[in-house]
Amino acid sequence: MALQVSLVSATAEVWTGEATLVVAKTVEGEIGIMAGHEPMLAILAEGQVRITQADGTKVLANAQDGFLSSEGNVVTIVAGNAALIA
């Protein structure tokens, strides 16, 4: 079972797709989300978002000033500023 993940900034969609794991830095510490995670809402801290796709490849992005929500198998990360790391 995969997560449906969307990472957006204030101005654009940064990345969207299926993943098995999302790890992000919040104001309360780092959190990892997998399929079946309890619903949650967290405030992002400045830091890296790591997304592991279904095929095992990783997507890395810097994000700050926003929030992360998880409900069902849908994860939405909304950041004031976000950019993929090449």
Secondary structure, 3 states (H helix, E strand, C coil): CCEEEEEECCCCEEEEEEEEEEEEEECCEEEEECCCCCCEEEEECCEEEEEEECCCCEEEEEEEEEEEEEECCEEEEEEEEEEECC
